[in-house]
Amino acid sequence: MKTFTLAAAALVAFAAAARADAPAPAVPTLSASDIYRQDSPAVVLILASGSSGQGELGTGSIIDARGRVLTNAHVVVNAQTGEPFGTIRVYLKPARVTGDPKRDLVDPFTAKVERYDRALDLAVLDLDRAPQAPVMPIGNDSVIAPGDTVVAIGHPEQGGLWTLTRGIISTRVSDLGGVPGKNAFQTDASINRGNSGGPLIDSSGAQIGINTSMARKAADGLTITSVNFSIRSSVFERWLGAEAPPLVASVAPAAPPAAAPPVAPAPPVGAPALPTAPVQPPVAVAPPQPLPPSRPQILTPARPYRADDVIAAQIKQMENMGDEMDQEIQQRLNRSN
């Protein structure tokens, strides 16, 4: 009996040790279409405009049940005044994207800038009502490495609304544009004007970056392709967790980052016009072994649109609403007389 008891105890101990040594459950790897179905409803389109007729179109992600939206500061802050645009509208993804902005962009939310930081190029919007939409999951960017597959969802101009593109992580970038703590990923996932503020998503379906800028021409005019930057999720998580009063406007960012030698990229397209500052020299590190070139793919059907047309249509709609309100007020005054 004593021998049996000892044997049973040894078996239990062995089983416990085996469980302890067992690898943690693997994070599921989703297909691009699965990620799109899961996450695209949490991606919004942002239209911001001012009284002077200027405006911006960008992308954002719903980050909590209140409906707060994370985006780039340059999408919602006027580059000339340094203040938020007077009118900001946020549109949810329709159940089916038709490719016609007049049909896809309906029933907008009115938004206000809760806080922003121009140096980090981050902003949070507060909607006028809670949306019936899912929340974008935030991932752990520390486990993301060069070569990992990522997708971006956004509204690239000359492309379509709620477009999905796919690529890889090219490398990590510290202090993007010389801004301390503005750590980023470089990716070859296709990003263009209109993608600003949108999510960069890993293969588990979690947002690990916010797409912020792209390089298109070097200082000598040489065309640069597939060099795009996404602020890492740890940066905006830390920023969101920091105590700060609403509308925190920081100093203007320094010049855009220099690429590794021999060619330095020009300022990323889509960033606000800001004072020129000396370009920070690249950190001398041994380059990693080059990865086989990936082929960035646009995985949603092409539905071209022009950002300027959409912005102009919003401004015209607002003017029409103002005229209708004036007419209604005049009619009420006439009836009262």
Secondary structure in CASP SS format (residue, H / E / C, confidence):
PFRMAT SS
TARGET T0000
AUTHOR 0000-0000-0000
METHOD secondary structure of the structure
MODEL  1
M C 1.00
K H 1.00
T H 1.00
F H 1.00
T H 1.00
L H 1.00
A H 1.00
A H 1.00
A H 1.00
A H 1.00
L H 1.00
V H 1.00
A H 1.00
F H 1.00
A H 1.00
A H 1.00
A H 1.00
A H 1.00
R H 1.00
A H 1.00
D H 1.00
A C 1.00
P C 1.00
A C 1.00
P C 1.00
A C 1.00
V C 1.00
P C 1.00
T C 1.00
L C 1.00
S C 1.00
A H 1.00
S H 1.00
D H 1.00
I H 1.00
Y H 1.00
R H 1.00
Q H 1.00
D H 1.00
S H 1.00
P H 1.00
A H 1.00
V E 1.00
V E 1.00
L E 1.00
I E 1.00
L E 1.00
A E 1.00
S E 1.00
G C 1.00
S C 1.00
S C 1.00
G C 1.00
Q C 1.00
G E 1.00
E E 1.00
L E 1.00
G E 1.00
T E 1.00
G E 1.00
S E 1.00
I E 1.00
I C 1.00
D C 1.00
A C 1.00
R C 1.00
G C 1.00
R C 1.00
V E 1.00
L E 1.00
T E 1.00
N C 1.00
A H 1.00
H H 1.00
V H 1.00
V H 1.00
V E 1.00
N C 1.00
A C 1.00
Q C 1.00
T C 1.00
G C 1.00
E C 1.00
P E 1.00
F C 1.00
G C 1.00
T E 1.00
I E 1.00
R E 1.00
V E 1.00
Y E 1.00
L C 1.00
K C 1.00
P C 1.00
A C 1.00
R C 1.00
V C 1.00
T C 1.00
G C 1.00
D C 1.00
P H 1.00
K H 1.00
R H 1.00
D H 1.00
L C 1.00
V C 1.00
D C 1.00
P C 1.00
F E 1.00
T E 1.00
A E 1.00
K E 1.00
V E 1.00
E E 1.00
R E 1.00
Y E 1.00
D E 1.00
R C 1.00
A C 1.00
L C 1.00
D C 1.00
L E 1.00
A E 1.00
V E 1.00
L E 1.00
D E 1.00
L E 1.00
D C 1.00
R C 1.00
A C 1.00
P C 1.00
Q C 1.00
A C 1.00
P C 1.00
V C 1.00
M C 1.00
P C 1.00
I E 1.00
G C 1.00
N C 1.00
D H 1.00
S H 1.00
V H 1.00
I C 1.00
A C 1.00
P C 1.00
G C 1.00
D C 1.00
T E 1.00
V E 1.00
V E 1.00
A E 1.00
I E 1.00
G E 1.00
H C 1.00
P C 1.00
E C 1.00
Q C 1.00
G C 1.00
G C 1.00
L C 1.00
W C 1.00
T E 1.00
L E 1.00
T E 1.00
R E 1.00
G E 1.00
I E 1.00
I E 1.00
S E 1.00
T E 1.00
R E 1.00
V E 1.00
S C 1.00
D C 1.00
L H 1.00
G H 1.00
G H 1.00
V C 1.00
P C 1.00
G C 1.00
K C 1.00
N C 1.00
A E 1.00
F E 1.00
Q E 1.00
T E 1.00
D C 1.00
A C 1.00
S C 1.00
I C 1.00
N C 1.00
R C 1.00
G C 1.00
N C 1.00
S C 1.00
G C 1.00
G C 1.00
P E 1.00
L E 1.00
I E 1.00
D C 1.00
S C 1.00
S C 1.00
G C 1.00
A C 1.00
Q E 1.00
I E 1.00
G E 1.00
I E 1.00
N E 1.00
T E 1.00
S E 1.00
M E 1.00
A E 1.00
R E 1.00
K E 1.00
A E 1.00
A C 1.00
D C 1.00
G C 1.00
L C 1.00
T E 1.00
I E 1.00
T E 1.00
S E 1.00
V E 1.00
N E 1.00
F E 1.00
S E 1.00
I E 1.00
R E 1.00
S H 1.00
S H 1.00
V H 1.00
F H 1.00
E H 1.00
R H 1.00
W H 1.00
L H 1.00
G H 1.00
A C 1.00
E C 1.00
A C 1.00
P C 1.00
P C 1.00
L C 1.00
V C 1.00
A C 1.00
S C 1.00
V C 1.00
A C 1.00
P C 1.00
A C 1.00
A C 1.00
P C 1.00
P C 1.00
A C 1.00
A C 1.00
A C 1.00
P C 1.00
P C 1.00
V C 1.00
A C 1.00
P E 1.00
A C 1.00
P C 1.00
P C 1.00
V E 1.00
G C 1.00
A C 1.00
P C 1.00
A C 1.00
L C 1.00
P C 1.00
T C 1.00
A C 1.00
P C 1.00
V C 1.00
Q C 1.00
P C 1.00
P C 1.00
V C 1.00
A C 1.00
V C 1.00
A C 1.00
P C 1.00
P C 1.00
Q C 1.00
P C 1.00
L C 1.00
P C 1.00
P C 1.00
S C 1.00
R C 1.00
P C 1.00
Q E 1.00
I E 1.00
L C 1.00
T C 1.00
P C 1.00
A C 1.00
R C 1.00
P C 1.00
Y C 1.00
R C 1.00
A H 1.00
D H 1.00
D H 1.00
V H 1.00
I H 1.00
A H 1.00
A H 1.00
Q H 1.00
I H 1.00
K H 1.00
Q H 1.00
M H 1.00
E H 1.00
N H 1.00
M H 1.00
G H 1.00
D H 1.00
E H 1.00
M H 1.00
D H 1.00
Q H 1.00
E H 1.00
I H 1.00
Q H 1.00
Q H 1.00
R H 1.00
L H 1.00
N H 1.00
R H 1.00
S H 1.00
N C 1.00
END
